[in-house]
Amino acid sequence: MSMKRTVAAAVLLVAAGAATAQARMNVDINLNVPVAAPPPAVVYQPEIPPPSVPPPLVIEEAPRFIYAPELGFAVSVDIPYDIAYINQRYYLYSGGYWYLSRTYWGPWSFVSQRRLPLGLRKHRYEQIRLYRDREYQVYARDRDHYRGSWYRPAGGRAPERRVEHQEERREERHEEMRDRR
């Protein structure tokens, strides 16, 4: 039986049932039309506030930064911290948050995403690492002919470490002067 005949038969049955005052009838018609799934519910989750300070950093010596042309700024290498140097400021990426400092050893303060320099805002940190690693590989392949640029902050060590190593450095300088003579 076709769909039209089935519907027509159902309508006649309903009409016949309506003719008799006492009779009741329920008719269900299922056409099995696929229905699109409802869109997923959007659950609002308030932003978790960042920790007031990043985890403590221990940087023995001034880190080296390699300039990645794709990024337009320098990124730290050979240290276990993700630090970018841009516009004469240091930006530490830690725990999904950015921190800002005027020196590589801190003190660090939280900086919101919208207050980051454009160069940092337009890249996820995974991309920044990728560009840094590519540039470092270019350097590692031919160190003698590397045409890129490096940056190492002046000062050598963080201030709290300078006092400890001041005597060591004096001795090294005296030894160098003796070797030159």
Contacts in CASP RR format, 6 or more apart in sequence:
PFRMAT RR
TARGET T0000
AUTHOR 0000-0000-0000
METHOD contacts of the structure
MODEL  1
MSMKRTVAAAVLLVAAGAATAQARMNVDINLNVPVAAPPPAVVYQPEIPP
PSVPPPLVIEEAPRFIYAPELGFAVSVDIPYDIAYINQRYYLYSGGYWYL
SRTYWGPWSFVSQRRLPLGLRKHRYEQIRLYRDREYQVYARDRDHYRGSW
YRPAGGRAPERRVEHQEERREERHEEMRDRR
1 9 0 8 1.000
3 31 0 8 1.000
6 29 0 8 1.000
7 29 0 8 1.000
10 27 0 8 1.000
10 29 0 8 1.000
13 25 0 8 1.000
13 27 0 8 1.000
14 25 0 8 1.000
14 27 0 8 1.000
17 23 0 8 1.000
17 24 0 8 1.000
17 25 0 8 1.000
50 97 0 8 1.000
50 110 0 8 1.000
51 97 0 8 1.000
51 110 0 8 1.000
52 110 0 8 1.000
53 99 0 8 1.000
53 107 0 8 1.000
53 108 0 8 1.000
53 109 0 8 1.000
53 110 0 8 1.000
54 92 0 8 1.000
54 94 0 8 1.000
54 95 0 8 1.000
54 97 0 8 1.000
54 99 0 8 1.000
54 108 0 8 1.000
55 94 0 8 1.000
57 81 0 8 1.000
57 92 0 8 1.000
57 105 0 8 1.000
57 106 0 8 1.000
57 108 0 8 1.000
59 79 0 8 1.000
59 81 0 8 1.000
59 104 0 8 1.000
59 105 0 8 1.000
59 158 0 8 1.000
60 157 0 8 1.000
60 161 0 8 1.000
61 156 0 8 1.000
61 157 0 8 1.000
62 104 0 8 1.000
62 152 0 8 1.000
62 153 0 8 1.000
62 154 0 8 1.000
62 155 0 8 1.000
62 156 0 8 1.000
62 157 0 8 1.000
63 76 0 8 1.000
63 77 0 8 1.000
63 78 0 8 1.000
63 79 0 8 1.000
63 81 0 8 1.000
63 83 0 8 1.000
63 104 0 8 1.000
63 152 0 8 1.000
63 153 0 8 1.000
64 76 0 8 1.000
64 77 0 8 1.000
64 78 0 8 1.000
64 150 0 8 1.000
64 151 0 8 1.000
64 152 0 8 1.000
65 74 0 8 1.000
65 75 0 8 1.000
65 76 0 8 1.000
65 77 0 8 1.000
65 83 0 8 1.000
65 85 0 8 1.000
65 150 0 8 1.000
65 151 0 8 1.000
65 152 0 8 1.000
66 74 0 8 1.000
66 75 0 8 1.000
66 77 0 8 1.000
66 132 0 8 1.000
66 135 0 8 1.000
66 136 0 8 1.000
66 139 0 8 1.000
66 148 0 8 1.000
66 149 0 8 1.000
66 150 0 8 1.000
66 151 0 8 1.000
67 73 0 8 1.000
67 74 0 8 1.000
67 135 0 8 1.000
67 148 0 8 1.000
67 149 0 8 1.000
67 150 0 8 1.000
67 151 0 8 1.000
68 74 0 8 1.000
68 75 0 8 1.000
68 128 0 8 1.000
68 131 0 8 1.000
68 132 0 8 1.000
68 134 0 8 1.000
68 135 0 8 1.000
69 135 0 8 1.000
69 148 0 8 1.000
70 131 0 8 1.000
70 134 0 8 1.000
70 135 0 8 1.000
71 119 0 8 1.000
71 123 0 8 1.000
71 128 0 8 1.000
71 131 0 8 1.000
71 132 0 8 1.000
72 86 0 8 1.000
72 119 0 8 1.000
73 84 0 8 1.000
73 85 0 8 1.000
73 86 0 8 1.000
73 117 0 8 1.000
73 119 0 8 1.000
73 120 0 8 1.000
74 84 0 8 1.000
74 85 0 8 1.000
74 86 0 8 1.000
74 149 0 8 1.000
74 150 0 8 1.000
74 151 0 8 1.000
75 82 0 8 1.000
75 83 0 8 1.000
75 84 0 8 1.000
75 85 0 8 1.000
75 128 0 8 1.000
75 129 0 8 1.000
75 131 0 8 1.000
75 132 0 8 1.000
76 82 0 8 1.000
76 83 0 8 1.000
76 84 0 8 1.000
76 85 0 8 1.000
77 132 0 8 1.000
77 136 0 8 1.000
81 92 0 8 1.000
81 94 0 8 1.000
82 92 0 8 1.000
82 93 0 8 1.000
82 94 0 8 1.000
82 125 0 8 1.000
82 128 0 8 1.000
82 129 0 8 1.000
83 90 0 8 1.000
83 91 0 8 1.000
83 92 0 8 1.000
83 93 0 8 1.000
83 104 0 8 1.000
84 90 0 8 1.000
84 91 0 8 1.000
84 93 0 8 1.000
84 120 0 8 1.000
84 128 0 8 1.000
85 91 0 8 1.000
85 104 0 8 1.000
85 151 0 8 1.000
86 117 0 8 1.000
86 119 0 8 1.000
86 120 0 8 1.000
87 117 0 8 1.000
88 102 0 8 1.000
89 100 0 8 1.000
89 101 0 8 1.000
89 102 0 8 1.000
89 117 0 8 1.000
90 100 0 8 1.000
90 101 0 8 1.000
90 102 0 8 1.000
90 103 0 8 1.000
90 104 0 8 1.000
90 106 0 8 1.000
91 98 0 8 1.000
91 99 0 8 1.000
91 100 0 8 1.000
91 111 0 8 1.000
91 116 0 8 1.000
91 117 0 8 1.000
91 120 0 8 1.000
92 98 0 8 1.000
92 99 0 8 1.000
92 100 0 8 1.000
92 101 0 8 1.000
92 108 0 8 1.000
93 99 0 8 1.000
93 125 0 8 1.000
93 128 0 8 1.000
96 125 0 8 1.000
97 110 0 8 1.000
98 110 0 8 1.000
98 111 0 8 1.000
98 112 0 8 1.000
98 113 0 8 1.000
98 116 0 8 1.000
98 120 0 8 1.000
99 108 0 8 1.000
99 109 0 8 1.000
99 110 0 8 1.000
99 111 0 8 1.000
100 108 0 8 1.000
100 109 0 8 1.000
100 110 0 8 1.000
100 111 0 8 1.000
101 107 0 8 1.000
101 108 0 8 1.000
101 109 0 8 1.000
103 153 0 8 1.000
103 158 0 8 1.000
104 153 0 8 1.000
104 158 0 8 1.000
105 158 0 8 1.000
105 159 0 8 1.000
105 160 0 8 1.000
113 121 0 8 1.000
114 121 0 8 1.000
120 128 0 8 1.000
123 131 0 8 1.000
135 148 0 8 1.000
138 146 0 8 1.000
138 148 0 8 1.000
139 146 0 8 1.000
139 148 0 8 1.000
157 165 0 8 1.000
END
